[in-house]
Amino acid sequence: HRRILVLHDKLKELQSVYEKLQLYKRTLGEVRALFDACMAKYPVMEEYLKPTAKIVHSPTFEAAVIKVTSSLPVTSAEAKTLEPFRRPERFGQSEDEPAADCASEILCRAKKPRQSQRRAVDYIPLLGAIPPTSNRCERSFSEC
């Protein structure tokens, strides 16, 4: 009887994860967090839920999206996969400033002390709206 109760509790936990996976506005980062928690608690699920599982089309792209939407630094390989989502550079011009002529921008930049070559890359907001493939997530989860 006790084993049945333990099994019931585990199934309730997994059912709650399954239900959360079905929510419309679930992000890649949230799905990864749910999968990581399941793998930690139930190691037998690792083969199906790990970031490099067969079901993941592009592990590097998925990792990059999760990092960017979580404001974490990305590797050079991850940055390369996100290149199509990169916003064009605006030569230091803020969104509110009116556009200046090219020569003025060059002179303005020349007067400023050189900053580190490493700058934060800005990606289009669409990147954060990429949904996980919910049917695949659910199928993968139910295979365990």
N, C-alpha and C positions, 0 to 999 in steps of 0.2 A: 504494500500500500504506500509506503514511504517513497519508493522509487517512482511510482506513478505521480505523486505530488511534486517531486523534484522535476520530472519530465514536464508536467503541466506548467510549472513556473518558467522553465526554459522556453517552452512553446509560447507562453504569454509574452516574454521578452522579445522573441523573434517576430511575433505577430505585430508588436508595436513598431519594430523597425520596418517591417513590410508595409505597414500603413503609412509611416512617414515617407517612405520612398515614393508613394503614390501621389503625394501632394503636388499640386500644379507648379508652385514657385520654388521647388527644390533646386538648389544649385549644385554644381559639380563638387564644390568644397564640402557641402553638407553631406552629400552622398558618400564622399571619400571618408569623412569623419565617422559616419554610421558604419561603413564597411570596416574601417580600421578598428573600431570598438568591438565589432563582431569577431574579427580575427583574433583580437587580444583575449576575448572571453572564450571563444570556440576555435582553437587552432586548426581544427579539421576543415574549416571554411577557407583557410588561407589560399589554397590553390585556385579557388573560384573568385575570391574577392580582392586579391592583392592588386596593386597598381599595374603590374605587368601581366595580369591574367589574359588568357586567350581572347576573352570577350572585349578587351580594351583595344580599340582601333589604333590609337596613337598615344601610348603612355607618356611620351615627352610632351605632347600638346596638352594632355589632360593635366599633367603636373604643372605646366606653365600657366594654364588658365587658373588653376587653384591658387598658385602663388601670387599671380598678379591681382586677382580679386581679393586676396588676403593681405595685400601690400607687403609681400615678401620678395626678396631679390630672386631673380631667375638666373639660371646658368646660360652660357652662350648658346648651347644647343636648344634650350627652351626658348630663348629670345628669337632664334632663327625661325622656329615654328610659328611664332606670333607675328612675324614680320607683316603679313597681310592686314593685321589689325592695328598696326602702328599709325599714330596720327602723324601727319607731315609736320616737320619742324617749322617754327614760325619766326626764326631769327630773333629770339628773345622778346618778341612783341607779345604783349598780353592781349587777351580777348577784348578788353575795353579800349585799348589805344587805337587811334586811327592809323591806317597804314601810312608809312613814310616812304619816301623814295629810296631806292636801293643805295645810293651814295650816302645818304644820311644814316641809314642803318649800319653800313660798313664803318663809317667814322665813329658812330656811337659805340659800336663793339670794340673798336681800336682803343678808345679812351678808357674802357673798363678794364680793370686788372683781369688777367686770364684766370679763369676758374678751372677747377679740376676738369679734365677731359671726360670724366665719368659723370654723366647726368642721369637723372631719373627719366626713363622713357615713358611717354604718355601713349596709352592705347585708347582706341575708341570705346565708348561706353557699351557698345554691343557685346564686347568680350565678356562682360559680367552677366549678360543675359543668356549666354549659351546654356541651354538646359541639358541635364544628363539625359541619356537615352533611357527613359523610364521603363519601357517594355524590356529592354535588355537588362537593366538593373534588376527588375523584378524576376526575370527568368534566371539570371545568374544567382540571385539570392535563393530562389526556390529550388535550384539544383543541389544545394548543399545538404 
